[in-house]
Amino acid sequence: MTEHVIRLPDVGEGVAEAELVEWHVKIGDLVREDAILAAVMTDKATVEIPSPVEGEIVWLGAKIGDVVAVGSDLVRLKVRGEDNSSALTGARVAPRVKAPASETAESAPLAKRPIGNSLERAPATTALPGSATGRPPRTAPFRQSARGAPRPEGEKPLAAPAVRLRAREAGVDLRQVPGTGPAGRITHEDLDAFSAQGPGLTRALGLQPRTAVEDIKVVGLRRRIAEKMSISNSRIPHITYVEEVDVTGLEELRATLNNQKRHDQPKLTLLPFLMRAMVRAIVEQPNLNALFDDEAGVVHQHAGVHIGIAAQTPAGLMVPVVRHAEALDLWGCGAEVSRLVEAAKNGTATRDELSGSTITITSLGTMGGVVTTPIINHPEVAIIGVNKMMVRPIWDGSAFIPRKMMNLSSSFDHRVVDGFDAALFVQRIKTLLETPALIFIEG
């Protein structure tokens, strides 16, 4: 047997290091060639590291959340072979871009939990007192007192569906019931014995204080989001301006266009109309379509309008970018938003598609609330926030009439954007959305 070293490969994008966000193996595991060992993250791309050989894991070189330099030892395996000199040179592996997959707690692999720094192989089993085989000895049933639970908090009690139904109907918390069946399974007899201790105890134990504390390390995309938000909130003095918009006419137009659209055209949402309105408003106020280099004291004002669309994905918040929105019509904006948001959600968006925005739209859809205070996407100087649409009674001068209303909550970098300019920009967008025909008039 020889030792084979796998080093962190060059994962591309010109980066010198990557963050370890996931282990798929643990010490003592036997892995086949091409099996996935780990996942690392650079910027917003997650890359899987496969094994180039078959062998046994004897050492892992980092913990979840550690930043590892390219070329550093990542994994050591025992492999069959005769030449030790070649085994320690390190493996060349081809990293794979990973699409994030949602997993339940039950299906998540054990290797996702952070590991320690021990270089020793973990024992396969741990013998318990009184057992020579490593299996826990069968113990006699014990009686549970009124205080304390027979199992740790968070451990799910084992019981058949019929037993669970009886416990629910009786108001019994199964976590408090000792189980005498195989693997500690709770039987009908166990439930009867527990209930015989008294109805007062049975009901009282239905509600129990929870004292467990779970420490969750902030890693991967969540850590990058946290760093980005910290920079934006600490370095940018925000001014937030909220204005209500009557979108009744816009919604009627949107419904008409969707009913008449071709089969190859996307279904229009509010966003393409807002994007076109922003493009028109930026023509009059180009200083809002800019990036502020606060260290150099320079505002980079862009001619091209590259609109970031804040999108919630299974991995966290991402901002795919619709480039040159000024060159796209309503349908083009809709198609590009749909494509980019889908790519972000399934993990296939490229680095270029997730960077380079000059102004951003953020929306929570129907959960958008009445008012929000969006944080600017640093180093941009403006972000437009969309709140949910609601039917409200509006006074038209003689009576209250129902109208579809929506608030725009927009934030601006007060270092380079005055309050007057911010209000002027939002009011121009409001006018265009309330009279949507103006969006289509050039000049």
Residue pairs with C-beta under 8 A, 6 or more apart in sequence:
1 78
1 79
1 80
1 81
2 78
2 79
2 80
2 81
2 82
2 83
2 84
2 87
3 58
3 76
3 77
3 78
3 79
3 84
3 87
3 88
4 53
4 55
4 76
4 77
4 78
4 79
4 81
4 87
4 88
4 91
5 73
5 75
5 76
5 87
5 88
5 89
5 90
5 91
6 37
6 49
6 51
6 52
6 73
6 74
6 75
6 76
6 77
6 90
6 91
6 93
7 71
7 72
7 73
7 74
7 90
7 91
8 18
8 40
8 49
8 68
8 69
8 70
8 71
8 72
8 74
9 49
9 70
9 92
9 93
9 94
9 95
10 70
11 18
11 40
11 42
11 45
11 47
11 70
11 95
12 42
12 47
12 95
13 42
13 43
13 45
13 351
15 42
15 43
15 70
16 69
16 70
17 42
17 67
17 68
17 69
17 70
18 40
18 41
18 42
18 47
18 67
18 68
18 70
19 40
19 41
19 42
19 65
19 66
19 67
19 68
19 219
19 220
19 223
20 38
20 39
20 40
20 62
20 63
20 64
20 65
20 66
20 67
20 68
21 39
21 40
21 41
21 46
21 64
21 65
21 219
21 220
22 38
22 39
22 64
22 111
22 112
22 220
23 37
23 38
23 60
23 64
23 111
23 112
23 115
24 35
24 36
24 37
24 38
24 39
24 109
24 111
25 31
25 35
25 37
25 38
25 57
25 60
25 75
25 111
26 57
26 60
26 110
26 111
26 115
26 122
27 57
27 58
27 59
27 60
27 115
27 118
27 120
27 121
27 122
28 56
28 57
28 121
28 122
28 124
29 56
29 57
29 111
30 55
30 56
30 57
31 37
31 51
31 54
31 55
31 56
31 57
31 77
32 51
32 54
33 51
33 52
33 53
33 54
34 50
34 51
34 52
35 50
35 51
36 48
36 49
36 50
36 51
36 96
37 49
37 50
37 51
37 74
37 75
38 48
38 49
38 74
38 75
39 46
39 47
39 48
39 49
39 98
40 46
40 47
40 49
40 68
40 95
41 47
41 220
41 221
41 224
43 224
43 351
43 354
43 355
44 221
44 224
44 318
44 349
44 351
44 354
45 97
45 350
45 351
46 97
46 98
46 100
46 220
46 221
46 315
46 347
47 95
47 96
47 97
47 98
48 95
48 96
48 97
48 98
49 74
49 93
49 95
49 96
50 93
50 94
50 95
50 96
51 75
51 77
51 91
51 93
52 91
52 92
52 93
53 77
53 79
53 91
54 79
55 77
55 78
55 79
55 80
56 77
56 78
56 79
57 75
57 76
57 77
58 76
58 77
58 78
58 119
58 121
59 75
59 76
59 119
60 74
60 75
60 115
61 68
61 72
61 73
61 74
61 75
61 76
62 68
62 74
63 114
63 115
63 116
63 117
64 112
64 113
64 114
64 115
64 217
64 219
65 114
65 217
65 218
65 219
65 223
68 74
73 90
79 87
81 87
97 347
97 348
98 347
99 346
99 347
99 348
100 313
100 314
100 315
100 346
100 347
101 314
102 314
114 217
125 134
126 134
127 133
127 134
128 134
128 135
128 136
128 137
130 137
131 137
141 178
141 180
141 190
141 193
142 150
142 178
143 178
143 193
143 197
144 150
144 176
144 177
144 178
144 194
144 197
146 197
146 201
146 204
146 205
149 175
149 176
149 208
150 176
150 177
150 178
150 179
151 157
151 175
151 184
153 175
153 210
153 211
153 212
154 212
155 175
157 174
157 175
157 177
157 179
157 184
157 186
158 179
158 181
158 183
158 184
158 185
158 186
159 167
159 174
159 179
159 185
159 186
160 185
162 188
163 174
163 186
163 187
163 188
163 191
164 174
166 172
166 188
166 191
167 173
167 174
167 177
167 191
170 191
170 195
170 202
171 202
171 203
171 206
172 191
172 194
172 195
172 202
172 205
172 206
173 205
173 206
173 207
173 208
174 186
175 208
176 194
176 205
176 208
177 186
177 190
177 191
177 194
178 186
178 190
178 194
179 185
179 186
179 187
179 190
180 187
180 189
180 190
181 187
181 190
194 202
195 202
218 226
220 315
220 316
221 315
221 316
221 318
222 316
225 316
225 317
228 377
228 378
229 375
231 378
232 375
232 376
232 377
232 378
233 375
235 294
235 378
236 375
236 376
236 378
236 413
236 415
237 413
237 414
237 415
238 373
238 375
238 376
238 411
238 412
238 413
238 414
239 411
239 412
239 414
239 417
239 419
239 422
240 373
240 374
240 409
240 410
240 411
240 412
241 409
241 410
241 411
241 412
241 419
241 422
241 423
241 426
242 371
242 407
242 408
242 409
242 410
243 407
243 408
243 423
243 426
243 427
243 430
244 405
244 406
244 407
244 408
245 405
245 406
245 407
245 408
245 429
245 430
245 433
245 434
246 394
246 403
246 404
246 405
246 434
247 270
247 389
247 404
247 405
247 406
247 433
247 434
248 403
248 404
249 434
249 435
249 436
250 270
250 273
250 433
250 434
250 436
251 389
251 404
253 436
254 268
254 269
254 270
254 273
257 268
257 330
258 267
258 268
261 267
261 268
261 331
265 331
265 334
265 335
266 331
266 334
266 335
266 338
267 334
268 330
268 331
268 334
269 334
269 337
270 363
270 386
270 389
270 406
271 309
271 333
271 334
271 337
271 361
271 363
271 386
272 330
272 331
272 333
272 334
272 337
273 330
273 433
273 436
273 439
274 361
274 384
274 386
274 429
274 433
275 307
275 322
275 325
275 328
275 333
275 337
275 361
276 325
276 329
276 330
276 333
276 432
276 439
277 428
277 429
277 432
277 433
277 439
278 305
278 307
278 325
278 359
278 361
278 384
278 429
279 305
279 325
279 326
280 428
280 432
280 438
280 439
281 288
281 425
281 428
281 429
281 432
282 288
282 289
282 305
282 326
282 359
284 428
285 421
285 424
285 425
285 428
286 301
286 303
287 299
287 301
287 381
287 416
287 417
287 421
288 359
288 381
288 382
288 412
288 417
288 421
288 425
289 301
289 302
289 305
289 358
289 359
289 382
290 299
290 300
290 301
290 302
290 358
290 380
290 381
290 416
291 299
291 300
291 302
291 358
291 379
291 380
291 381
292 298
292 299
292 300
292 379
292 380
292 381
292 413
292 415
292 416
293 299
293 300
293 379
294 379
294 415
299 381
299 416
302 358
304 323
304 324
304 326
304 358
305 324
305 325
305 326
305 358
305 359
306 321
306 322
306 323
306 324
306 325
306 356
306 357
306 358
306 359
307 321
307 322
307 325
307 357
307 358
307 359
307 360
307 361
308 319
308 320
308 321
308 322
308 357
308 359
308 360
308 361
308 377
308 380
309 319
309 320
309 321
309 322
309 337
309 340
309 341
309 360
309 361
310 317
310 318
310 319
310 360
310 361
310 362
310 363
310 377
311 317
311 318
311 319
311 320
311 340
311 341
311 344
311 345
313 344
313 345
313 347
314 345
315 347
318 344
318 349
318 354
319 354
319 357
319 360
319 377
320 340
320 341
320 343
320 344
320 349
320 353
320 354
321 340
321 353
321 354
321 355
321 356
321 357
322 328
322 333
322 336
322 337
322 340
323 356
325 333
328 336
330 439
340 349
340 353
343 349
343 350
343 353
344 353
344 354
357 377
357 380
358 380
359 380
359 381
359 382
359 383
359 384
360 376
360 377
360 380
360 382
360 383
360 384
361 383
361 384
361 385
361 386
362 372
362 374
362 383
362 384
362 385
362 386
363 385
363 386
364 372
364 386
364 387
364 388
365 388
366 388
367 388
368 385
368 386
368 387
368 388
369 387
369 388
370 387
370 388
370 390
370 407
371 387
371 407
371 409
372 385
372 387
372 409
373 385
373 409
373 411
374 383
374 384
374 385
374 409
374 410
374 411
375 383
375 411
376 382
376 383
376 411
376 412
376 413
377 383
380 413
381 412
381 413
381 416
381 417
382 410
382 411
382 412
382 413
382 417
382 422
382 425
383 410
383 411
384 408
384 410
384 426
384 429
385 408
385 409
385 410
385 411
386 406
386 408
387 406
387 407
387 408
387 409
388 406
389 404
389 405
389 406
390 404
390 405
390 406
391 402
391 403
391 404
391 405
392 402
392 403
392 405
393 400
393 401
393 402
393 403
394 400
394 401
394 402
394 403
394 405
408 426
408 429
408 430
410 422
410 425
410 426
412 421
412 422
431 438
432 438
432 439
